[in-house]
Amino acid sequence: MGTYKNEKPALIIIDMVKDNFAESKKLPITPFAENIIAPLNHLIRVFRSHQWPVVFSTDAFHREDFIFKGRMHPHSLAGTVGAEVVDGLDKTDEDLWLPKPKFSAFFQTGLEKWLKEKEVTLCAVGGISTHFCVLTTVMDAICHDFKAVLLEDCSAASSRKIHEQTLDCYRRNPLYPLLKVSASSELGAELIE
């Protein structure tokens, strides 16, 4: 029997937005983000086949936001095409598209209530970037009493090294198995077997 056999999972996909894939921007994360589209789409199909919720949580910033007072430039602005889910992902109208004002999918979005209404007990989180928005969502899932899985093959950072270092920080942690780093295939087996 899988570790998560009796859990009701939700797949939360973070910040896979058009601005992060624009060729004109030449962002270091783009090639890594492109590589996670196929495993994310595979996991989306698995979740849909079991009628488990799929959430696309995307940046919806405002030009005057505090976070743009540092080195970060305005991007993924609310209501713009750049803040929409990238075309390569298999998003349907049945999925929840949840624009978020800051890094975590839980921050001022109502996600906790929505998940609890659906009796979700485990959040599987992927997308970009591993060490910022994916990680803050994973941590907030734990803070809201959900088990959390950081999906190693469905997440990306601006370099392989940053991605791996972030994962390594959480591979062995005192919250296991409430917080776990896992490949999507391993998670699928643990949920279904």
DRENTOR-442637 format. One record per residue (C-alpha): residue in one letter; x, y, z negated. Coordinates in steps of 0.02 Angstrom, whole numbers, padded with zeros to 5 digits. Layout:
BEGIN
{node 'a',{X,Y,Z}}
...
***
This chain:
BEGIN
{node 'm',{00000,00000,00000}}
{node 'g',{00066,00173,00045}}
{node 't',{00116,00300,-00087}}
{node 'y',{-00024,00416,-00030}}
{node 'k',{-00155,00285,00016}}
{node 'n',{-00292,00360,-00093}}
{node 'e',{-00255,00542,-00053}}
{node 'k',{-00360,00654,00057}}
{node 'p',{-00233,00752,00158}}
{node 'a',{-00238,00913,00257}}
{node 'l',{-00109,00960,00388}}
{node 'i',{-00054,01141,00372}}
{node 'i',{00044,01210,00519}}
{node 'i',{00135,01372,00484}}
{node 'd',{00175,01517,00601}}
{node 'm',{00183,01428,00767}}
{node 'v',{00138,01592,00851}}
{node 'k',{00173,01662,01023}}
{node 'd',{00291,01798,00959}}
{node 'n',{00407,01663,00893}}
{node 'f',{00413,01579,01064}}
{node 'a',{00431,01732,01177}}
{node 'e',{00579,01705,01294}}
{node 's',{00608,01892,01302}}
{node 'k',{00646,01899,01115}}
{node 'k',{00781,01764,01122}}
{node 'l',{00752,01717,00940}}
{node 'p',{00873,01586,00869}}
{node 'i',{00726,01486,00800}}
{node 't',{00636,01466,00967}}
{node 'p',{00728,01311,01033}}
{node 'f',{00710,01224,00865}}
{node 'a',{00526,01272,00857}}
{node 'e',{00497,01204,01033}}
{node 'n',{00568,01036,00976}}
{node 'i',{00435,01016,00841}}
{node 'i',{00284,01040,00955}}
{node 'a',{00278,00857,01010}}
{node 'p',{00289,00782,00833}}
{node 'l',{00161,00909,00771}}
{node 'n',{00041,00864,00912}}
{node 'h',{00063,00680,00872}}
{node 'l',{00023,00711,00688}}
{node 'i',{-00126,00820,00736}}
{node 'r',{-00196,00672,00834}}
{node 'v',{-00170,00557,00684}}
{node 'f',{-00259,00678,00568}}
{node 'r',{-00403,00704,00688}}
{node 's',{-00425,00517,00712}}
{node 'h',{-00455,00503,00524}}
{node 'q',{-00558,00663,00515}}
{node 'w',{-00431,00745,00400}}
{node 'p',{-00424,00936,00407}}
{node 'v',{-00299,01027,00518}}
{node 'v',{-00256,01208,00473}}
{node 'f',{-00159,01330,00581}}
{node 's',{-00098,01468,00465}}
{node 't',{-00018,01612,00557}}
{node 'd',{00064,01777,00515}}
{node 'a',{-00054,01925,00532}}
{node 'f',{00056,02069,00480}}
{node 'h',{00028,02256,00491}}
{node 'r',{00158,02376,00557}}
{node 'e',{00162,02470,00391}}
{node 'd',{00184,02313,00283}}
{node 'f',{00312,02319,00145}}
{node 'i',{00408,02172,00218}}
{node 'f',{00457,02279,00368}}
{node 'k',{00548,02405,00258}}
{node 'g',{00700,02288,00259}}
{node 'r',{00791,02208,00404}}
{node 'm',{00640,02119,00475}}
{node 'h',{00560,02201,00626}}
{node 'p',{00371,02208,00651}}
{node 'h',{00306,02051,00736}}
{node 's',{00152,01940,00735}}
{node 'l',{00042,02091,00705}}
{node 'a',{-00140,02055,00662}}
{node 'g',{-00253,02055,00814}}
{node 't',{-00113,02044,00942}}
{node 'v',{-00079,01904,01066}}
{node 'g',{00089,01877,00981}}
{node 'a',{-00001,01822,00821}}
{node 'e',{-00100,01686,00911}}
{node 'v',{-00058,01501,00901}}
{node 'v',{00065,01450,01037}}
{node 'd',{-00017,01367,01187}}
{node 'g',{00081,01204,01174}}
{node 'l',{-00003,01152,01013}}
{node 'd',{-00164,01051,01018}}
{node 'k',{-00277,01173,00926}}
{node 't',{-00466,01153,00940}}
{node 'd',{-00615,01253,00877}}
{node 'e',{-00640,01119,00743}}
{node 'd',{-00474,01166,00662}}
{node 'l',{-00461,01307,00537}}
{node 'w',{-00363,01455,00605}}
{node 'l',{-00310,01551,00451}}
{node 'p',{-00216,01716,00478}}
{node 'k',{-00112,01758,00326}}
{node 'p',{-00050,01929,00266}}
{node 'k',{00115,01866,00193}}
{node 'f',{00224,01709,00192}}
{node 's',{00120,01576,00105}}
{node 'a',{-00038,01506,00182}}
{node 'f',{-00115,01519,00008}}
{node 'f',{-00082,01705,-00018}}
{node 'q',{-00247,01801,-00010}}
{node 't',{-00323,01682,00119}}
{node 'g',{-00450,01578,00022}}
{node 'l',{-00359,01418,00074}}
{node 'e',{-00361,01343,-00101}}
{node 'k',{-00552,01355,-00112}}
{node 'w',{-00575,01289,00066}}
{node 'l',{-00463,01137,00032}}
{node 'k',{-00548,01099,-00134}}
{node 'e',{-00719,01107,-00051}}
{node 'k',{-00655,00975,00071}}
{node 'e',{-00588,00872,-00076}}
{node 'v',{-00411,00881,-00010}}
{node 't',{-00279,00818,-00132}}
{node 'l',{-00120,00826,-00026}}
{node 'c',{-00051,00960,00090}}
{node 'a',{00066,00905,00229}}
{node 'v',{00157,01062,00285}}
{node 'g',{00258,01095,00442}}
{node 'g',{00298,01236,00562}}
{node 'i',{00418,01381,00546}}
{node 's',{00521,01426,00460}}
{node 't',{00574,01287,00344}}
{node 'h',{00658,01399,00215}}
{node 'f',{00528,01539,00211}}
{node 'c',{00345,01518,00254}}
{node 'v',{00342,01328,00258}}
{node 'l',{00431,01317,00090}}
{node 't',{00324,01452,00006}}
{node 't',{00167,01361,00065}}
{node 'v',{00233,01195,-00003}}
{node 'm',{00273,01276,-00171}}
{node 'd',{00105,01363,-00178}}
{node 'a',{00017,01199,-00140}}
{node 'i',{00099,01126,-00296}}
{node 'c',{00054,01282,-00395}}
{node 'h',{-00128,01257,-00344}}
{node 'd',{-00125,01074,-00400}}
{node 'f',{-00108,00990,-00229}}
{node 'k',{00024,00861,-00192}}
{node 'a',{00138,00927,-00055}}
{node 'v',{00242,00851,00084}}
{node 'l',{00372,00954,00176}}
{node 'l',{00375,00876,00350}}
{node 'e',{00557,00866,00400}}
{node 'd',{00530,00827,00585}}
{node 'c',{00385,00949,00602}}
{node 's',{00475,01101,00530}}
{node 'a',{00612,01212,00599}}
{node 'a',{00729,01351,00546}}
{node 's',{00842,01467,00643}}
{node 's',{00983,01340,00631}}
{node 'r',{00997,01153,00603}}
{node 'k',{01109,01187,00452}}
{node 'i',{00982,01299,00364}}
{node 'h',{00843,01173,00399}}
{node 'e',{00944,01027,00329}}
{node 'q',{01007,01124,00178}}
{node 't',{00829,01171,00132}}
{node 'l',{00769,00992,00149}}
{node 'd',{00917,00929,00048}}
{node 'c',{00870,01044,-00096}}
{node 'y',{00703,00955,-00111}}
{node 'r',{00739,00775,-00060}}
{node 'r',{00772,00732,-00243}}
{node 'n',{00671,00840,-00358}}
{node 'p',{00590,00823,-00528}}
{node 'l',{00415,00841,-00454}}
{node 'y',{00427,00683,-00346}}
{node 'p',{00307,00612,-00285}}
{node 'l',{00202,00770,-00308}}
{node 'l',{00328,00857,-00195}}
{node 'k',{00412,00755,-00062}}
{node 'v',{00514,00782,00096}}
{node 's',{00457,00658,00228}}
{node 'a',{00459,00620,00413}}
{node 's',{00286,00628,00493}}
{node 's',{00292,00443,00539}}
{node 'e',{00331,00396,00359}}
{node 'l',{00189,00505,00295}}
{node 'g',{00068,00428,00420}}
{node 'a',{00117,00253,00364}}
{node 'e',{00096,00298,00181}}
{node 'l',{-00076,00373,00210}}
{node 'i',{-00143,00233,00319}}
{node 'e',{-00062,00068,00263}}
***
